[in-house]
Amino acid sequence: MARAEALLPDMLGVSRTKSSGHSSTWTGEEGVVTVTAHRHGPYTDVVAQTDRLRTSRMDYEVQKFLNRLPYEPGDRGGPGTGEPS
C-alpha cells in the first residue's frame, strides 16, 4: 500500500479518498482505482480495480504500477526492461 501511495498520485493525478487496513481508493479526473492487498504467508495478493475500460489510460497506468511490484519473495520489482526507471 505504501508503494501505491507513493506512485499512483503522480502516475494518475489521483488523491486517496478512502483507506482501510487492506485497501485504499484513489479518485481523480481519470476515474477511480481501488487497490487491495492481503498477505498469505510469504506472498501478498494485490488486486487493483478501476471504474474504466481496459483500454483507458487509467487501466494502462495501473497495469504499469502492478508490474513494478515484486512477483516472488526475494524479487526487487521495478519497471520492466522497456520502461524508464
GILINGI-V45378 format. One record per residue. N is the residue number from 1. RES is the residue in three letters. OMEGA is omega in whole degrees, -180 to 180 (NA if undefined). D_LAST is the distance of its C-alpha to the last C-alpha in whole Angstrom. Layout:
N/RES/OMEGA/D_LAST, N/RES/OMEGA/D_LAST
This chain:
1/MET/178/20, 2/ALA/178/18, 3/ARG/178/15, 4/ALA/-180/16, 5/GLU/-179/18, 6/ALA/-172/15, 7/LEU/-172/12, 8/LEU/-180/15, 9/PRO/180/17, 10/ASP/-178/14, 11/MET/-171/13, 12/LEU/-176/17, 13/GLY/-178/19, 14/VAL/173/21, 15/SER/-177/23, 16/ARG/-179/24, 17/THR/-179/28, 18/LYS/179/29, 19/SER/174/28, 20/SER/-178/30, 21/GLY/-175/29, 22/HIS/-179/27, 23/SER/174/26, 24/SER/178/25, 25/THR/177/25, 26/TRP/-179/23, 27/THR/177/25, 28/GLY/-179/24, 29/GLU/-179/25, 30/GLU/-179/23, 31/GLY/-176/25, 32/VAL/175/25, 33/VAL/175/23, 34/THR/178/24, 35/VAL/175/22, 36/THR/179/25, 37/ALA/179/24, 38/HIS/-178/27, 39/ARG/177/27, 40/HIS/-177/29, 41/GLY/-179/30, 42/PRO/-177/26, 43/TYR/173/25, 44/THR/175/24, 45/ASP/179/24, 46/VAL/-180/22, 47/VAL/176/23, 48/ALA/178/22, 49/GLN/176/24, 50/THR/177/24, 51/ASP/-177/27, 52/ARG/176/26, 53/LEU/180/27, 54/ARG/-176/24, 55/THR/-177/23, 56/SER/176/22, 57/ARG/-179/19, 58/MET/-180/19, 59/ASP/178/20, 60/TYR/-180/17, 61/GLU/178/14, 62/VAL/176/16, 63/GLN/177/16, 64/LYS/178/12, 65/PHE/-179/12, 66/LEU/178/15, 67/ASN/178/13, 68/ARG/-179/10, 69/LEU/176/13, 70/PRO/-178/15, 71/TYR/-180/18, 72/GLU/174/20, 73/PRO/-178/21, 74/GLY/176/20, 75/ASP/177/16, 76/ARG/-172/13, 77/GLY/179/11, 78/GLY/-178/8, 79/PRO/176/6, 80/GLY/-177/8, 81/THR/-179/9, 82/GLY/-177/9, 83/GLU/175/6, 84/PRO/-178/4, 85/SER/NA/0
